[in-house]
Amino acid sequence: MTSINNIIPNGSTVITKMGKIEAIVIGVCVRGEMNDHIEYNLSRFANGENKIEWVQSFEIEMKQDNSAPAGFINNNQKLIKE
């Protein structure tokens, strides 16, 4: 039996490769003789309705968080005095 690596944990935000739809992982199912078939149960909203569906691991990718904290970045700049 092989070890299972790189499973996306529950609560993670993912993006579907087709359609670029954002969803949240709410379940994981591991199958196969060698534990090599992984499916994810996703939850998303579309037109005000909650949609839940199963997808294959190759159909999704982790969403990259490119956000930065609110406010200005201090780059050790000196203020100009009048």
Z-matrix of the N, CA and C atoms (Angstrom, degrees):
N
C 1 1.456
C 2 1.529 1 108.66
N 3 1.310 2 116.68 1 131.64
C 4 1.463 3 120.92 2 179.78
C 5 1.521 4 110.06 3 -90.46
N 6 1.319 5 115.50 4 156.93
C 7 1.463 6 119.68 5 177.77
C 8 1.528 7 110.03 6 -80.11
N 9 1.304 8 116.01 7 153.04
C 10 1.460 9 122.05 8 -178.70
C 11 1.523 10 108.06 9 -98.88
N 12 1.329 11 115.73 10 119.11
C 13 1.461 12 121.23 11 -178.72
C 14 1.517 13 109.71 12 -117.18
N 15 1.317 14 114.80 13 156.29
C 16 1.464 15 122.10 14 171.85
C 17 1.528 16 114.47 15 61.36
N 18 1.302 17 118.66 16 35.03
C 19 1.468 18 120.82 17 173.55
C 20 1.520 19 107.77 18 -78.47
N 21 1.325 20 115.79 19 132.30
C 22 1.465 21 121.19 20 178.19
C 23 1.529 22 107.59 21 -74.83
N 24 1.326 23 119.09 22 122.94
C 25 1.468 24 120.89 23 -176.53
C 26 1.527 25 113.37 24 -73.03
N 27 1.334 26 115.17 25 156.11
C 28 1.466 27 121.10 26 175.31
C 29 1.518 28 109.84 27 -57.40
N 30 1.336 29 116.08 28 142.75
C 31 1.452 30 121.81 29 179.48
C 32 1.514 31 113.59 30 91.08
N 33 1.337 32 117.67 31 -7.19
C 34 1.466 33 121.22 32 179.60
C 35 1.523 34 110.67 33 -76.96
N 36 1.316 35 115.92 34 144.96
C 37 1.462 36 121.15 35 175.42
C 38 1.519 37 108.28 36 -90.19
N 39 1.331 38 115.59 37 130.10
C 40 1.455 39 121.93 38 -179.42
C 41 1.528 40 109.53 39 -126.90
N 42 1.324 41 115.38 40 166.01
C 43 1.460 42 122.74 41 176.80
C 44 1.524 43 107.08 42 -126.26
N 45 1.334 44 117.15 43 134.66
C 46 1.456 45 119.36 44 175.79
C 47 1.522 46 108.44 45 -74.60
N 48 1.318 47 117.04 46 143.46
C 49 1.459 48 121.05 47 -179.43
C 50 1.526 49 110.93 48 -69.78
N 51 1.310 50 117.29 49 -35.60
C 52 1.465 51 120.50 50 174.92
C 53 1.520 52 108.13 51 -97.19
N 54 1.298 53 117.51 52 124.16
C 55 1.457 54 121.93 53 177.96
C 56 1.510 55 114.82 54 89.70
N 57 1.346 56 117.59 55 -15.51
C 58 1.474 57 122.11 56 179.21
C 59 1.531 58 111.66 57 51.73
N 60 1.332 59 116.83 58 47.98
C 61 1.465 60 123.05 59 -179.91
C 62 1.522 61 108.70 60 -91.12
N 63 1.336 62 115.84 61 130.42
C 64 1.461 63 121.49 62 179.31
C 65 1.518 64 109.92 63 -86.21
N 66 1.342 65 116.50 64 136.32
C 67 1.464 66 121.65 65 -179.34
C 68 1.525 67 109.17 66 -149.86
N 69 1.334 68 115.70 67 170.77
C 70 1.460 69 122.16 68 178.75
C 71 1.520 70 108.73 69 -118.54
N 72 1.341 71 116.57 70 135.04
C 73 1.462 72 121.72 71 178.15
C 74 1.528 73 108.55 72 -73.77
N 75 1.349 74 115.94 73 124.66
C 76 1.466 75 119.92 74 178.43
C 77 1.528 76 112.03 75 -118.30
N 78 1.329 77 116.63 76 -3.47
C 79 1.457 78 119.82 77 178.80
C 80 1.516 79 111.43 78 -168.22
N 81 1.348 80 115.23 79 154.86
C 82 1.458 81 121.25 80 179.95
C 83 1.526 82 107.60 81 -134.53
N 84 1.338 83 115.82 82 136.96
C 85 1.457 84 121.26 83 177.04
C 86 1.526 85 108.18 84 -127.25
N 87 1.333 86 116.14 85 124.57
C 88 1.463 87 121.80 86 179.47
C 89 1.523 88 107.67 87 -110.42
N 90 1.329 89 115.63 88 126.52
C 91 1.459 90 120.89 89 -177.98
C 92 1.515 91 110.23 90 -134.31
N 93 1.307 92 115.78 91 176.99
C 94 1.452 93 121.86 92 175.19
C 95 1.509 94 112.38 93 99.96
N 96 1.286 95 114.47 94 156.04
C 97 1.458 96 121.54 95 -177.98
C 98 1.523 97 112.10 96 -61.09
N 99 1.323 98 115.86 97 -35.45
C 100 1.467 99 120.77 98 -179.52
C 101 1.535 100 111.94 99 -107.60
N 102 1.319 101 117.44 100 19.48
C 103 1.467 102 122.27 101 -177.12
C 104 1.519 103 111.46 102 54.36
N 105 1.313 104 116.56 103 41.07
C 106 1.459 105 120.59 104 -174.48
C 107 1.523 106 113.66 105 -110.28
N 108 1.318 107 117.41 106 4.57
C 109 1.458 108 120.84 107 179.44
C 110 1.535 109 108.13 108 -114.15
N 111 1.330 110 116.91 109 108.85
C 112 1.470 111 121.28 110 -175.06
C 113 1.522 112 109.11 111 -115.93
N 114 1.337 113 115.41 112 129.30
C 115 1.465 114 122.40 113 175.71
C 116 1.519 115 108.44 114 -119.23
N 117 1.339 116 115.01 115 148.93
C 118 1.466 117 120.80 116 179.70
C 119 1.516 118 109.87 117 -120.77
N 120 1.327 119 115.50 118 137.51
C 121 1.453 120 121.97 119 174.35
C 122 1.525 121 106.55 120 -94.03
N 123 1.337 122 116.75 121 119.00
C 124 1.458 123 121.71 122 -175.35
C 125 1.514 124 111.33 123 -111.77
N 126 1.320 125 115.80 124 147.50
C 127 1.459 126 123.05 125 174.53
C 128 1.520 127 107.93 126 -121.21
N 129 1.341 128 115.74 127 134.65
C 130 1.466 129 121.14 128 178.84
C 131 1.522 130 108.53 129 -151.10
N 132 1.320 131 115.69 130 166.86
C 133 1.454 132 121.16 131 176.50
C 134 1.520 133 109.30 132 -112.70
N 135 1.345 134 115.94 133 137.61
C 136 1.464 135 122.27 134 176.65
C 137 1.522 136 107.59 135 -142.96
N 138 1.317 137 116.31 136 121.94
C 139 1.463 138 122.34 137 -179.76
C 140 1.524 139 112.35 138 54.34
N 141 1.325 140 116.56 139 40.05
C 142 1.459 141 121.83 140 177.10
C 143 1.517 142 114.47 141 79.11
N 144 1.322 143 118.89 142 4.09
C 145 1.465 144 122.07 143 179.72
C 146 1.519 145 110.17 144 -114.06
N 147 1.339 146 115.03 145 143.41
C 148 1.458 147 120.23 146 176.67
C 149 1.526 148 108.53 147 -82.15
N 150 1.323 149 116.39 148 124.83
C 151 1.461 150 122.55 149 178.84
C 152 1.521 151 108.34 150 -112.13
N 153 1.332 152 116.09 151 135.23
C 154 1.459 153 121.60 152 178.44
C 155 1.523 154 107.67 153 -127.47
N 156 1.347 155 116.00 154 131.00
C 157 1.461 156 119.46 155 -177.72
C 158 1.522 157 111.13 156 -151.71
N 159 1.322 158 116.20 157 158.78
C 160 1.457 159 123.26 158 175.81
C 161 1.514 160 108.70 159 -98.57
N 162 1.345 161 116.77 160 136.83
C 163 1.461 162 122.07 161 176.69
C 164 1.523 163 108.93 162 -133.52
N 165 1.320 164 115.98 163 158.39
C 166 1.461 165 122.40 164 176.63
C 167 1.535 166 109.22 165 -78.80
N 168 1.316 167 117.05 166 155.84
C 169 1.471 168 121.00 167 -177.22
C 170 1.527 169 112.54 168 -61.93
N 171 1.322 170 118.24 169 -30.40
C 172 1.463 171 120.29 170 -178.32
C 173 1.527 172 112.64 171 -78.13
N 174 1.330 173 118.14 172 -6.14
C 175 1.464 174 121.49 173 -178.74
C 176 1.527 175 113.80 174 -90.72
N 177 1.340 176 117.36 175 -7.75
C 178 1.468 177 120.23 176 -176.16
C 179 1.519 178 110.81 177 -131.62
N 180 1.329 179 114.95 178 163.31
C 181 1.464 180 121.66 179 173.34
C 182 1.525 181 108.10 180 -144.34
N 183 1.323 182 115.79 181 154.90
C 184 1.460 183 120.71 182 179.30
C 185 1.517 184 110.01 183 -64.24
N 186 1.327 185 116.72 184 141.38
C 187 1.457 186 120.95 185 175.99
C 188 1.523 187 108.15 186 -78.58
N 189 1.327 188 116.11 187 130.54
C 190 1.451 189 121.38 188 178.11
C 191 1.530 190 109.03 189 -83.50
N 192 1.312 191 116.31 190 129.73
C 193 1.460 192 121.23 191 178.98
C 194 1.523 193 108.75 192 -91.20
N 195 1.321 194 116.62 193 103.37
C 196 1.459 195 121.42 194 -179.75
C 197 1.525 196 112.28 195 -101.27
N 198 1.308 197 116.28 196 15.08
C 199 1.457 198 119.37 197 -177.12
C 200 1.528 199 110.90 198 -76.79
N 201 1.303 200 115.19 199 159.85
C 202 1.453 201 122.35 200 177.38
C 203 1.529 202 108.01 201 -128.65
N 204 1.304 203 118.00 202 155.35
C 205 1.459 204 119.57 203 178.33
C 206 1.530 205 110.98 204 -61.60
N 207 1.315 206 115.75 205 149.73
C 208 1.461 207 120.68 206 179.07
C 209 1.519 208 110.57 207 -66.67
N 210 1.311 209 115.78 208 147.74
C 211 1.464 210 120.54 209 177.24
C 212 1.507 211 112.14 210 112.10
N 213 1.321 212 114.37 211 -175.09
C 214 1.454 213 120.82 212 -178.22
C 215 1.518 214 110.23 213 -95.01
N 216 1.317 215 115.49 214 152.22
C 217 1.452 216 121.10 215 177.50
C 218 1.524 217 108.30 216 -93.88
N 219 1.304 218 116.01 217 130.07
C 220 1.459 219 120.96 218 179.27
C 221 1.524 220 108.25 219 -88.32
N 222 1.306 221 116.91 220 111.15
C 223 1.461 222 122.14 221 179.32
C 224 1.529 223 112.01 222 -101.96
N 225 1.321 224 115.81 223 30.23
C 226 1.470 225 122.04 224 -178.93
C 227 1.527 226 111.84 225 55.94
N 228 1.309 227 115.59 226 37.10
C 229 1.466 228 119.98 227 177.87
C 230 1.515 229 109.32 228 -86.59
N 231 1.311 230 115.46 229 146.45
C 232 1.467 231 120.81 230 178.54
C 233 1.519 232 109.06 231 -91.66
N 234 1.306 233 115.78 232 138.79
C 235 1.444 234 121.09 233 178.72
C 236 1.519 235 109.87 234 -76.38
N 237 1.298 236 116.79 235 144.04
C 238 1.463 237 122.67 236 178.17
C 239 1.536 238 107.81 237 -80.93
N 240 1.320 239 117.02 238 126.27
C 241 1.463 240 121.08 239 179.36
C 242 1.506 241 108.93 240 -94.13
N 243 1.296 242 116.59 241 141.28
C 244 1.479 243 121.43 242 178.01
C 245 1.482 244 111.25 243 -88.61
